[in-house]
């Protein structure tokens, strides 16, 4: 019986080759698009879920709120939080913290690199996050000073084929670390990637041990696991009591409140967009929207199949009538037509999987996600395939099967087939449904591209054309770095293709990490949080930042170096001044030191235009140890390669031992639009496929 069903089904499909091809093509495209989107959605939702205890791990972050309700929300926490929790919270099974700052690491003259993902890490970190070690003894630990673990890629980068265990890496030519272990690289789908894990006690060599008691600092990423059965609400109350006990009086003095907030590790990537995030996180709404698009696409493909099949039902009326006359039961006819639907969906699914494999590298490049795993080894992929297949067969086959099997034999043989009013109305409804979904997709596509175009074309308030940036030297003598930097800038300007040079803590396009509270109008206690930008005399001219009032830093005023501040317009409003003109000359209490506001910059977009302006305070970047961040250089648009070579040679001469890294600021800035451009591209492609 089954053999007969299959033979008849293949014979019918072969007789109507064009019809079968159209149906298979429509289903294949729909399934391919749906599967690719679901792969992306699954990847985004898989962040940080590969750790053994991922569902039990929390990150502790904190928020500061001013008396008037302005909140500053950090992804990190205060330095003392972890040790206090370790001492006073028995319901916490384990807690650990880590701290990261960019640094230059050196093995020998040929192997020196700037590393962003180097962390000072407490030993307990490796009990929370299970890493796979491929060399060394993880139990030996890094609690001992001047020891480190490194990732597999870092081991290859610095030591090649040599055994890295026991080798020494130098951090900024100030601290040396012996390699005690090598772990496999962190997966890409994690919010935190560590390449070099340094012993935590060495943090004190850089920032002083007093930082351990500084509740006003941030940047310490704190993770913990609770004992099973812990009441989360009661735990939050204890955290609030800890804040009150430790620095409640100081908070009241500055009219601030502070809250320590537990956040599930698996919620970070799609639900967290706070200050000091370790990487740009995803967006839950975007992922959910793409999931809906995937459903739209496959439903449109199924509806299209239903419409084509029911439209063709008239041509098969005599076949149905003849089968019924010779004794075929309605159930047998239903099975026969379901078998045909099953075969069509099977062929389409096989082709879709093959097409997806072909398109996967292209899709991976567009979405910038590493879809390099073997899908057929993933259980979730098989579950999606099975669900997609059987739901597709049922939904796309049910109505055509019911229509065909319901024909009365006498009328069918005479070709007098009448379709009921309900059937006609259903077909019309399906067509209207397709049209509505197509219109929704078209409208959504136009809206997405319009938003992306708006962001890319909106005035930034600054000029970043023909500006490159070089990382300031990390390996240097603090006593002479100021003089060297001044001479370096002077020699750069001698090149006719170099227009201006400025040293700045953060170039446009980069999040500002220098964050400070305890800043208020002199004589008040109205403390608020601000983002601090260190600049020199040439910053405003190089980036063409406009003044709303007052003046720029100037060598003509000696007090500008340590008694003057420049605000942006948002910071002026944040501090409560009426306008930019009113702010000029106002005195500001900055951690007990009094400064004068000498100028107000017009707001510009430090980061993406999709983000609101933030409150910036600009300080003159002093010489000596505080020369940090980036060296911004405005160049002409001719002989770019030769100019960069000139800069590199000069940099190597002035700052030997430092790796030379250069970025084009415009490219760096526009990298912020990567996710929006990716979303627009993916959305547009699949919307067109769905409509077609």
Buried (B, 14 or more C-beta within 10 A) or exposed (E): EEEEBBEBBBEBBEEBEEBBEBBBEBBBBBBBBBBBBBBBBBBBBBBBBEBEBBEBBBBBBBBBBBBEEEEBBBBBBBBBBBBBBBEEBEBBBBBBBBBBBBBBBBBEEEBBBBBEBBBBBBBBBBBBBBBEBEBBEBEEBBEEBBBBBBBBEBBBBBBEEEEBBEBEBBBBBEBEBBBBBBBEBBBEBBBBBBBBBBBBBBBBBBBEEEBBEBBBBBBBBBBBBBEEEBEEEEBBEBBBEBBBEBBBEBBEEBBBBBBBBBBBBBBBBBEBBBBBBBEBBBBBEBBBBBBEBBBBBBBBBBBBBBBBBBEBBEEBBBBBBEBBEEEBEBEBBBBBBBBBBBBBBEBBBEBBBEBBEEBBEEBBEBBEBEBEEEBEEEEEBEEBBEEBBEEBBBBBBBBBBBBBBBBBBEEBBEEEBEBEEEBEEBBEEBEEBBEEBBEBBBEBBEEBBEBBEEBEEEEBBBBBEBBBBBBBBBBBEEEEBBEBBBEBBEBBBEBEBBBBBBBBBBBBBBBBBBBBBBBBBEEEEBBBBBBBBBBBBBBBEBBBBEBBBBBBBEEEEEEBBEBBBBBBBBBBBBBBBEEBEBBBEBEBBBEEEEBBBBBBBBBBBBBBBBEEBBBBBBBBBEBEEBBBBBBBBBBEEEBBEEBBEBBBEBBEEBBEBBBBBBBBBBEBBBBBBEBBBBBBBBBBBBBEBBBE
